[in-house]
Amino acid sequence: MSIPTVLPGDAAPWFKVRSVANERFHFDTCAGRYLLLVFLGSAGSALGQAAMQALQARKEVFNGFNAALFVVSADPADEKSNRLAETGSIKTFWDFGHDVARLYGVADEQQAFGVTPTLFLVDYGLRVMAVRPLRSAEDAAAMVDIVTRLPPIPAPAPAAPQAPVLVVEHVFEPALCRVLIDTYEKQGAVDSGYMTQIGDKTVGVVDYGHKRRQDCLIKDEGLMAATRGRILRRLVPQIEKAYQFKVTRMERYIVACYDAQIGGYFRPHRDNTTTGTAHRRFAVTINLNTEEYQGGDLRFPEYGSRLFRAPTGGAVVFSCGILHEATAVTSGRRYAFLPFLYDEAAAEIRARNVGSIVGSSVRPLQDEVS
């Protein structure tokens, strides 16, 4: 039995495939709604028949605006016998060569029809939310139930001005978030300063009037690799898609804590205004416990007063040149993982300014790509 290589948090691979109504269907054009992608194997098998009955019984869920159902068949007999109907929001794809199945890691020549039946739930940004083996009609019904519990897609509305910020959910899974928080608690933390330019040196200073935060530097190589791997797999491609920027390097592995008891905040600042920080291109805030505190949002004053907060495990990504602040945490403790990302051209800038850099932790992302 094959194990899907596409997991929750990953981008759903794009594909072009023949469907019932379209000789060249482009999957990447379907963003903006939830998608239930079903690798069925065959609609003529006992499992296929039972699964399709369960899905068709809930077809009102797939209204096209909030959700759509995509069924992938590997059985040529499905096309010849017209076993799979297609409507506007329920589509059938013919994958007789298993090209799409291979993209999702469910092709297996040992299985009937060369595919391990599997369900993938994809969000409106074409990122995988859930994966479930399809072993019975109950598995199909359970995934539909998940769709019905998801926040509805908002109705179209006029856009409001906002910062050029990218929000990406599911970068870290909840278990990794908890490990990072536990590491902070066990290892301890120190007061976090900020970088300022004094002559030709970039110096870290602590000023409670400007910033009140404590940081824990992650030293465990395995944990560092875990965070780096997820950023490479789940965040770097999203940055490249949105900004046409290829991230190759990451600076610092820290868990930061803004604590309401000591007034955790960071006043408006930019992250690349000193010689030692001029190489930084994107700042990343990955929240580790969003539901456990009040306040503590990101605000970008140059673009208005809107507040940004990613869910637990989600990232807010923005240019280091944008003015931003972490608003005060009013109750609880906010934990976040806070790296900076850059590329090879910026690495050359950093190398020229290395004498100004104070206390940073830098690892090349590119060393992890194979």
Beta strands, then each sheet from edge to edge (+ up, - down):
strand 1: 16-19
strand 2: 25-26
strand 3: 34-41
strand 4: 67-73
strand 5: 90-94
strand 6: 118-122
strand 7: 128-133
strand 8: 166-168
strand 9: 190-191
strand 10: 194-198
strand 11: 201-205
strand 12: 211-212
strand 13: 214-217
strand 14: 249-251
strand 15: 254-259
strand 16: 265-269
strand 17: 282-287
strand 18: 293-295
strand 19: 298-299
strand 20: 307-308
strand 21: 315-319
strand 22: 324-326
strand 23: 329-337
strand 24: 340-342
strand 25: 362-364
sheet 1: 2+ 1- 5+ 4+ 3+ 6- 7+
sheet 2: 8+ 21- 17+ 23- 15+ 13- 9+
sheet 3: 8+ 21- 17+ 24- 14+ 25-
sheet 4: 8+ 21- 17+ 23- 18+
sheet 5: 10+ 11-
sheet 6: 12+ 16- 22+ 19- 20+
end
